[in-house]
Amino acid sequence: MCGIAGYFALTPRALAPRAVLERMVEAVRHRGPDAGGIYHDGRAALGHRRLSIIDLAGGRQPLSTADERLWVTFNGEIFNYVELTEELVARGCNFRTKSDTETILHAYAEHGPSCVESFNGDFAYAIWDRARQRLVVARDRMGVRPLYYTVHHGVLVFASEVKSLFQYPGVRAELDPLGLDQCFTFWSPLAPRTAFRDVFELPPGHQLIAEDGAITVQPYWTLRFPRRDEQPWMNEAQAAERVEALLADATRIRMRADVPVGAYLSGGFDSSATTALAQRLNPALRTFSLEFESPELDESAYQRTMVEALKTDHSALRCKGGDIARHFPQVIRHTERPIVRSAPAALYLLSREVRDHGFKVVLTGEGADEVFGGYDIFKEAAVRHFWARQPASAWRPLLLRRLYPYLGGLQSQPARYLEAFFRTGLEQRDDPLFSHLPRFATTRRIAQFYSADLRATINGYNALEELRSTLPADFSTWHPLSRAQYLETGGLLPGYILSSQGDRVAMAHAVEGRFPFLDHRVVEFGAALPPSLKLRSLREKYLLRRTLGHHLPREIVERPKQPYRAPDSESFLKEGKSDYVEALLAPDAIARAGYFEPRAVRRLVDKCRNPVGAVSAGDNMAFVGILSTQLLHSAFVQALI
């Protein structure tokens, strides 16, 4: 894992000097504290900050072929580089290093831009093809590693993080109103849009090619599900055998490193399964976890169960609300977008703990819920589809009680409240976004706090309509569960879980997360499974639990899904006064920034500070979303004025 940056003149022109590239690379030093390098010629400039994990002595970048016709700067890992290197050597390629970086160069030399299709990994890279005067930029299929770009006066400028782009002369930081509106609907912008105007994100599974004065961006991989009426292609026993074999191999190649590899252990099924598979390869595996004071959030009892079962060397970090508040400004500098939950802050602290213990790499369980049907939103959609067939039924809505058992505040609500909440969009069964309409509606409550200027700028823009316009042509032929999985896997996963809650807070401390469940072979296999092997009688991840359950204690296998959460508004208002919170949410500061209505924000702050009962999910999201937007403006827009 590393940080990359660079620029390329779309047509021949004077290129910005090396000093500009040095500033861009320095802005992502936190991603690669071990070494740095720069390549600069009359047309292209590539920069690199290295986190050395594979071939510690020989993997410096930017790296070139022996004849210097090809150069690459690369962030991430190609996990199947060993197998690819063997194939390339058999074709006559001569390797000078033992790094996966050189594998990319030789694969490109042999196959051109289509080489990306052979890579099993988490990556973002830029290849400068001097002979063809072509720049090729690619990003991994699932969106694990970030890549941003802009075009300024005929120069393509790119980097691992947006902050590097703002080091290029003339590139200004200005928040994009539509990007903000998407954050306050989907929890993140819809790539290629970002939170900043005229700054773009290369979407997952896409490749950008710049040559002959033009830029083309095309997908090289897309997630697809079978038609609803397609027959299963294997039985349950065969599927179970295949999924375990795939996950075992995905874990095996993700243990490849020349440094120690640890694991996050939340106490949930997914991280427990990942840890158990990894420990078969490394009995001395080190594990790390978070603990919280709130019983509703804390999973330490399950973590201890797993530690005792696997006998791992374990470290637990107890995170308090005050810790979240103190570090939240730095978290937003790394997320580079507003967020609506405080959870990334706790993971920011956990990655620091991991680094302090001398680890650069951890395995995690992200992706299992998206791929194998684990989230409550999938069960929620199934109940709502069932209810929608007889909307006047008195007993069908009672199934809602089986949802979100970990949300005490929601479970304590009367039946009429639950029915009203989940009825959102119930009459829209044919809407492709049906599964997510209640979530989107809850998040969109933040829009009531928009300033008049922001409303006028948005001017009737509809984020939901934009999302609908991007869906695959055959989307309506898929099973409802498949449609919900696609929305989750293509939206929240890369936009929030792998970004704000993943790469950005882990790499803030130079820690690389690896995700066996997001091996594209596993993802494709999961997509092809019949829905009944994923969600059965409201039991999530049916096949996965059956397949991997024998590796785990019974209480871990049978516990219901509990997503990772952290205390939200209370972190900033209940554990002592945070001066920056008071300053940024003061009416005059809100008015100066111009995104929100000061009086409405003041009422929200008072409501969260002195709640009658529990603070609602909508109010918590609004509080964190507004505070993070103010921090983003202060760190990037105001700081550069």
Secondary structure, 3 states (H helix, E strand, C coil): CEEEEEEEECCCCCCCCHHHHHHHHHCCHHHCECEEEEEECCCEEEEEEECCCCCCCCCCCCEECCCCCEEEEEEEEECCHHHHHHHHHHCCCCCCCCCHHHHHHHHHHHHHHHHHHHCCEEEEEEEEECCCCEEEEEECCCCCCCCEEEEECCEEEEECCHHHHCCCCCCCCCECHHHHHHHHHHCCCCCCECCECCCEECCCCEEEEEECCEEEEEECCCCCCCECCCCCCCCHHHHHHHHHHHHHHHHHHHCCCCCCEEEECCCCHHHHHHHHHHHHHCCCCEEEEEEECCCCCCCHHHHHHHHHHHCCEEEEEEECHHHHHHHHHHHHHHHCCCCCCCHHHHHHHHHHHHHHCCCCEEECCCCHHHHHCCCHHHHHHHHHHHHHCCCCCCCHHHHHHHCCCCCHHHHCCCHHHHHHHHCCCCCCCCCCCHHHHHHHHHHHHHHHHECHHHHHHHCCCCHHHHHHHCCCCCHHHECHHHHHHHHHHHHHHHHHHCHHHHHHHHHHHCCEEECHHHCHHHHHHHHHCCHHHCCECCECCHHHHHHHHHHCCHHHHHCCCCCCCCCCHHHHHCCCCCHHHHHHCCHHHHHHHCCECHHHHHHHHHHHHCCCCCCCHHHHHHHHHHHHHHHHHHHHHHHHC
